[in-house]
Amino acid sequence: MKKAVLVSCFNYYDNRLKFVEEQLIKKGYEVFYIYSDFDHIKKKKLTSYIKKENHIILNVPKYIKNFSFKRILSHFIFSRKVYAELKEKSPELVYCMIPPNFLSYYVMKYKKNDKKNKIIFDIYDLWPESFPVKNNKYLIDKLIRPWGLIRDFSLESADYIVTECDYYQSILKFKKEDNVNTLHLMKTETDIEKKEILKQLNSEKTTLDYDQINVAYLGSLNNIIDIEKIIFTLKSLNTKRKVRFNLIGTGETKEQLLNKLSEIGIEYVDYGIVYDFESKKRILQECDFGINMMKDSVTVGLTMKSIEYFQFGLPLLNNIKGDSQKIVLEEAVGFNITENNMENIINDICNLSLDDLIEMKKKSRRVYENYFSYEAFSKKLKWILKDIQ
């Protein structure tokens, strides 16, 4: 039986690699999955998890800071251990998620042992391009640019390259384009959840408040989120119509954001972390828009929060470039906001009728179904795996 190995330093099994595994098993592969024993988000060692027989968990050093030597060391050690596991398993196919960039080097080193082996790189983030350090020329020239070159050099020999968004392909500028494709991020939902969301969208007139604009924020508030742009947008909206800000999430810049909202007199509700579907739906069904804003220095084309907004039928207030900007514009599911067009966009938002908003929300849900649902993901993945074979 042919062997395939899936690799992810950050354990993206449930929201991506699990579905790659399903497709490969259907094609007759024995599949193994390698990941590290460190939770990058919580900065803790994994303690509670269900280890399956085909899962290989590698011990790596822990780290606290995202910008630190310990983090680089942890990723380097993981990559070397992956190389050792690949040599032992000798798979015919390796599906590897990047970053860390070190992984691309060691996976390609494995391929050099037998060029018949197939390598698929799945690029779900760009390091160092997504780091907000573009004003530090010394750091870029001495450390960051060489780090990116490790990845770029290795990608040239890959059999196939998958990117989570089209925008990454415009940044990386691949020499060969016939073996590159986009496999968008995806969020699953149950049939019951789908039914509940569609039921809600078909009865919006009973839940929306035309005299108030309710803006939602989902997810982490960290150093790449543009707090100042969010504040400026909400403040500008609040001059035309009352705004309420609904926060589902947490993070190191959360208090900074909430304090500034209090200073400028914008009402907010802090729900904290919400995992329960019913609770989240109850909050979001009262909202008109989801806000999706990152610092201009960050190279990102899509975010999971935007996909979740679309899932619940929320149009975007968006400043992210690439795929997000294109989808908002072409599908008419929100507004792309810049400092130059802010005044006009605010007027456009406030001039929306209730029927206009309801239609925009229904279009947002269709965007989720067409681009980011399990069905859309599976269809594209089948095509990619068929293409490489």
C-alpha positions as CSV (number, residue, x, y, z in Angstrom):
1,M,0.0,0.0,0.0
2,K,1.2,3.5,-0.9
3,K,2.1,5.8,2.1
4,A,1.3,9.5,2.5
5,V,2.5,11.7,5.3
6,L,0.7,14.9,6.4
7,V,2.8,17.5,8.3
8,S,1.8,20.5,10.3
9,C,3.8,22.1,13.1
10,F,0.7,23.8,14.4
11,N,-1.8,20.9,14.3
12,Y,-4.2,22.1,11.6
13,Y,-5.8,18.7,11.5
14,D,-9.4,19.4,12.3
15,N,-9.9,22.4,10.0
16,R,-7.8,21.3,7.0
17,L,-5.7,18.1,7.0
18,K,-8.4,15.8,8.3
19,F,-10.1,16.3,4.9
20,V,-6.9,15.8,3.0
21,E,-6.5,12.5,4.9
22,E,-10.1,11.5,3.9
23,Q,-9.4,12.0,0.2
24,L,-6.1,10.2,0.3
25,I,-7.5,7.1,2.1
26,K,-10.2,6.9,-0.6
27,K,-7.3,6.9,-3.1
28,G,-5.8,3.9,-1.4
29,Y,-3.1,5.5,0.7
30,E,-2.0,4.6,4.2
31,V,-1.9,8.0,5.8
32,F,0.3,9.2,8.7
33,Y,0.0,12.6,10.4
34,I,2.9,14.4,12.1
35,Y,2.6,17.4,14.4
36,S,4.2,19.0,17.4
37,D,3.3,18.7,21.0
38,F,3.2,22.5,21.5
39,D,0.1,24.7,21.3
40,H,1.2,27.9,19.5
41,I,-1.9,29.9,20.5
42,K,-2.0,29.0,24.2
43,K,1.8,28.7,24.4
44,K,1.5,25.5,26.3
45,K,2.4,21.8,25.8
46,L,-0.5,19.7,24.6
47,T,-2.1,17.9,27.6
48,S,-5.5,16.7,26.5
49,Y,-5.8,15.2,23.0
50,I,-6.9,12.0,21.4
51,K,-3.9,10.4,19.8
52,K,-4.8,8.2,16.9
53,E,-2.7,5.2,15.8
54,N,-1.5,7.0,12.7
55,H,-0.6,10.2,14.5
56,I,3.0,11.0,15.3
57,I,3.5,13.7,17.9
58,L,7.0,15.2,18.1
59,N,8.4,16.7,21.2
60,V,9.6,20.3,20.7
61,P,10.9,23.1,23.0
62,K,8.2,25.5,24.2
63,Y,8.4,29.2,23.8
64,I,6.5,32.3,25.0
65,K,7.3,35.1,22.6
66,N,6.4,35.0,18.9
67,F,9.5,37.0,18.1
68,S,12.2,35.0,19.9
69,F,15.2,32.7,19.4
70,K,13.4,30.0,21.3
71,R,10.5,30.0,18.8
72,I,13.0,29.7,15.9
73,L,14.8,26.9,17.7
74,S,11.5,25.0,18.4
75,H,10.6,25.1,14.7
76,F,14.0,24.1,13.6
77,I,14.0,21.1,15.9
78,F,10.5,20.1,14.7
79,S,11.6,20.3,11.1
80,R,14.7,18.1,11.6
81,K,12.6,15.5,13.5
82,V,10.1,15.5,10.6
83,Y,12.9,14.7,8.2
84,A,13.9,11.7,10.4
85,E,10.3,10.5,10.4
86,L,10.0,10.8,6.7
87,K,13.2,8.7,6.1
88,E,11.8,6.1,8.4
89,K,8.3,5.9,6.9
90,S,9.5,6.4,3.2
91,P,6.1,7.8,2.0
92,E,5.4,8.2,-1.7
93,L,3.5,11.5,-1.0
94,V,4.2,14.2,1.5
95,Y,1.5,17.0,2.1
96,C,3.3,19.6,4.2
97,M,1.8,22.9,5.6
98,I,4.1,25.9,5.6
99,P,5.3,27.7,7.7
100,P,7.7,27.1,9.5
101,N,10.0,27.8,6.5
102,F,12.5,25.3,7.8
103,L,10.0,22.5,7.0
104,S,10.2,23.3,3.3
105,Y,14.0,22.8,3.3
106,Y,13.9,19.4,5.2
107,V,10.9,18.1,3.2
108,M,12.7,18.9,-0.1
109,K,15.8,17.2,1.4
110,Y,13.8,14.1,1.8
111,K,12.6,14.3,-1.9
112,K,16.2,14.4,-3.1
113,N,16.7,10.9,-1.7
114,D,14.1,9.7,-4.2
115,K,12.8,12.1,-6.9
116,K,9.8,9.9,-7.6
117,N,8.3,10.9,-4.3
118,K,5.6,13.6,-4.7
119,I,5.7,16.7,-2.5
120,I,2.7,19.1,-2.0
121,F,3.3,22.3,0.0
122,D,0.3,24.0,1.4
123,I,1.1,27.6,2.2
124,Y,-1.3,28.9,4.7
125,D,0.7,31.9,5.9
126,L,3.7,33.9,4.7
127,W,6.7,34.3,6.9
128,P,8.3,36.8,7.1
129,E,5.9,38.8,4.9
130,S,3.0,38.7,7.4
131,F,5.1,40.0,10.3
132,P,4.5,43.7,11.2
133,V,8.2,44.7,11.1
134,K,8.5,46.4,7.7
135,N,9.9,49.6,9.1
136,N,12.9,47.8,10.7
137,K,15.4,47.7,7.8
138,Y,18.2,46.0,9.8
139,L,15.9,43.2,11.0
140,I,14.6,42.6,7.5
141,D,18.0,42.6,5.8
142,K,19.9,40.5,8.3
143,L,17.3,38.0,9.6
144,I,14.0,38.1,7.8
145,R,14.9,38.1,4.1
146,P,17.2,35.1,4.4
147,W,14.5,33.3,6.3
148,G,12.0,33.8,3.4
149,L,14.6,32.7,0.9
150,I,14.7,29.2,2.6
151,R,11.1,28.8,1.7
152,D,11.4,30.3,-1.8
153,F,14.3,28.1,-2.8
154,S,12.6,24.9,-1.6
155,L,9.3,25.7,-3.4
156,E,10.9,25.7,-6.8
157,S,11.3,21.9,-6.6
158,A,7.8,21.1,-5.3
159,D,5.5,18.9,-7.4
160,Y,2.5,21.0,-6.4
161,I,1.9,24.1,-4.4
162,V,-1.4,25.0,-2.7
163,T,-2.0,28.5,-1.2
164,E,-4.9,29.4,1.1
165,C,-5.6,32.5,-1.0
166,D,-4.9,34.0,-4.5
167,Y,-3.1,36.9,-2.9
168,Y,-0.2,34.8,-1.8
169,Q,0.5,33.8,-5.3
170,S,0.9,37.4,-6.4
171,I,3.4,37.9,-3.6
172,L,5.5,34.9,-4.2
173,K,5.5,35.1,-8.0
174,F,6.1,31.5,-8.8
175,K,8.3,30.7,-11.8
176,K,6.0,27.8,-12.8
177,E,2.3,28.5,-12.5
178,D,0.8,25.2,-13.8
179,N,1.4,23.4,-10.5
180,V,0.0,26.1,-8.3
181,N,-3.6,26.4,-7.1
182,T,-5.7,28.0,-4.4
183,L,-7.4,25.9,-1.8
184,H,-9.3,28.5,0.3
185,L,-9.7,28.2,4.0
186,M,-12.8,26.3,5.0
187,K,-15.2,26.2,8.0
188,T,-17.5,23.2,8.5
189,E,-21.0,23.3,9.8
190,T,-23.6,20.7,10.7
191,D,-26.9,20.4,8.8
192,I,-28.7,21.7,11.9
193,E,-26.4,24.8,12.1
194,K,-27.0,25.4,8.4
195,K,-30.7,25.2,8.8
196,E,-30.7,27.6,11.8
197,I,-28.6,30.2,9.9
198,L,-30.7,30.1,6.8
199,K,-33.9,30.3,8.9
200,Q,-32.4,33.4,10.7
201,L,-31.5,35.1,7.4
202,N,-35.0,34.6,6.0
203,S,-36.5,36.4,9.0
204,E,-34.0,39.3,9.4
205,K,-36.6,42.0,9.5
206,T,-37.7,40.9,13.0
207,T,-34.2,41.1,14.4
208,L,-32.4,44.1,12.8
209,D,-32.6,47.6,14.3
210,Y,-32.6,50.2,11.5
211,D,-31.8,53.1,14.0
212,Q,-28.6,51.5,15.2
213,I,-25.6,49.9,13.4
214,N,-24.4,46.8,15.2
215,V,-20.8,45.8,14.3
216,A,-19.3,42.5,15.3
217,Y,-15.7,41.5,16.0
218,L,-14.8,37.8,16.1
219,G,-11.5,36.4,17.3
220,S,-8.2,37.4,18.7
221,L,-7.1,41.1,19.2
222,N,-3.4,41.1,18.8
223,N,-0.5,43.1,17.4
224,I,-1.5,42.7,13.8
225,I,-5.0,44.0,14.2
226,D,-5.4,47.7,13.3
227,I,-7.0,49.0,16.4
228,E,-6.7,52.6,15.3
229,K,-8.5,51.9,12.0
230,I,-11.3,50.1,13.8
231,I,-11.7,53.0,16.2
232,F,-11.6,55.6,13.3
233,T,-14.2,53.6,11.4
234,L,-16.6,53.2,14.3
235,K,-16.2,56.8,15.4
236,S,-17.0,58.0,11.9
237,L,-20.1,55.8,11.7
238,N,-21.2,57.0,15.1
239,T,-21.4,60.6,13.8
240,K,-24.1,59.5,11.4
241,R,-25.9,56.8,13.4
242,K,-25.6,55.2,16.8
243,V,-23.1,52.3,16.8
244,R,-22.9,49.3,19.1
245,F,-19.8,47.2,19.0
246,N,-20.1,43.5,19.8
247,L,-16.9,41.7,20.8
248,I,-16.6,37.9,20.7
249,G,-12.9,37.2,21.6
250,T,-9.9,38.3,23.6
251,G,-6.3,39.2,23.2
252,E,-3.4,41.5,24.3
253,T,-4.9,44.6,22.7
254,K,-8.5,44.0,23.9
255,E,-8.4,46.5,26.8
256,Q,-6.8,49.1,24.6
257,L,-9.6,48.9,22.1
258,L,-12.4,48.9,24.8
259,N,-10.9,51.8,26.6
260,K,-10.8,53.9,23.5
261,L,-14.4,53.0,22.7
262,S,-15.3,54.3,26.1
263,E,-13.4,57.5,25.6
264,I,-15.3,58.3,22.4
265,G,-18.7,57.3,23.8
266,I,-19.4,54.2,21.7
267,E,-21.5,51.5,23.4
268,Y,-19.9,48.0,23.4
269,V,-20.7,44.6,24.7
270,D,-17.8,42.3,25.6
271,Y,-19.0,38.7,25.3
272,G,-15.5,37.2,25.8
273,I,-14.7,33.9,24.2
274,V,-17.8,32.2,22.8
275,Y,-17.6,28.6,21.4
276,D,-21.2,27.5,21.6
277,F,-23.0,27.8,18.2
278,E,-26.3,28.9,19.6
279,S,-24.8,31.6,21.8
280,K,-22.7,32.9,18.9
281,K,-25.7,32.8,16.5
282,R,-27.9,34.7,19.0
283,I,-25.2,37.5,19.2
284,L,-24.5,37.7,15.5
285,Q,-28.1,37.7,14.3
286,E,-28.4,41.1,15.9
287,C,-25.4,42.5,14.0
288,D,-25.3,44.2,10.6
289,F,-21.5,43.9,9.8
290,G,-18.4,42.1,10.8
291,I,-15.3,44.2,11.0
292,N,-12.1,42.8,9.4
293,M,-9.1,45.1,9.7
294,M,-5.4,44.5,10.0
295,K,-2.4,46.7,9.8
296,D,-1.3,47.6,6.3
297,S,2.2,46.1,6.9
298,V,0.7,42.6,7.3
299,T,0.6,40.4,4.2
300,V,-2.8,38.7,4.5
301,G,-5.5,38.0,1.8
302,L,-8.1,36.2,3.9
303,T,-8.9,35.6,7.6
304,M,-10.9,32.9,9.4
305,K,-12.9,35.6,11.0
306,S,-14.1,36.9,7.6
307,I,-15.2,33.3,6.7
308,E,-17.1,33.0,9.9
309,Y,-18.8,36.4,9.3
310,F,-19.9,35.1,5.8
311,Q,-21.1,31.9,7.3
312,F,-23.5,33.8,9.6
313,G,-24.5,36.1,6.8
314,L,-22.6,39.2,7.9
315,P,-21.1,41.6,5.2
316,L,-17.7,43.0,5.9
317,L,-16.2,46.4,6.9
318,N,-12.9,45.5,5.4
319,N,-9.4,46.9,4.8
320,I,-7.6,43.6,4.0
321,K,-6.1,43.4,0.5
322,G,-6.2,40.6,-2.0
323,D,-8.9,38.0,-1.9
324,S,-11.0,39.8,0.8
325,Q,-10.9,43.1,-1.1
326,K,-11.8,41.3,-4.4
327,I,-14.7,39.3,-2.9
328,V,-16.2,42.3,-1.1
329,L,-16.1,44.3,-4.3
330,E,-17.2,41.7,-6.9
331,E,-19.8,40.0,-4.7
332,A,-21.2,43.2,-3.1
333,V,-20.9,41.8,0.4
334,G,-19.7,44.9,2.4
335,F,-17.4,47.8,2.0
336,N,-13.6,48.1,1.4
337,I,-12.5,51.0,3.6
338,T,-9.5,53.3,3.3
339,E,-8.7,56.6,4.8
340,N,-9.3,58.3,1.5
341,N,-12.8,56.8,0.9
342,M,-14.0,56.8,4.5
343,E,-16.5,59.7,4.3
344,N,-18.1,58.3,1.1
345,I,-18.3,54.8,2.5
346,I,-19.9,56.0,5.8
347,N,-22.6,57.7,3.8
348,D,-23.2,54.6,1.7
349,I,-23.6,52.5,4.8
350,C,-26.0,54.9,6.4
351,N,-28.0,55.2,3.3
352,L,-28.7,51.5,3.0
353,S,-32.3,50.6,3.4
354,L,-33.2,47.6,5.6
355,D,-34.0,45.6,2.4
356,D,-30.6,46.5,1.0
357,L,-28.9,45.3,4.1
358,I,-30.9,42.0,4.2
359,E,-30.0,41.3,0.6
360,M,-26.3,42.0,1.3
361,K,-26.5,39.6,4.2
362,K,-28.0,36.9,2.0
363,K,-25.2,37.4,-0.5
364,S,-22.6,37.1,2.2
365,R,-24.0,33.7,3.1
366,R,-23.9,32.6,-0.6
367,V,-20.2,33.7,-0.6
368,Y,-19.6,31.3,2.3
369,E,-21.3,28.4,0.5
370,N,-19.6,29.1,-2.9
371,Y,-16.0,29.6,-1.6
372,F,-15.6,28.5,2.0
373,S,-17.9,25.6,2.8
374,Y,-17.0,21.9,3.1
375,E,-18.6,21.2,-0.3
376,A,-16.5,23.9,-2.0
377,F,-13.3,22.8,-0.3
378,S,-13.8,19.1,-1.1
379,K,-14.5,19.8,-4.7
380,K,-11.3,21.8,-5.1
381,L,-9.2,19.3,-3.1
382,K,-10.3,16.4,-5.2
383,W,-9.3,18.3,-8.4
384,I,-5.9,19.1,-6.9
385,L,-5.1,15.5,-5.8
386,K,-6.3,14.2,-9.2
387,D,-4.0,16.7,-10.9
388,I,-0.9,15.7,-9.1
389,Q,-1.5,12.0,-9.8
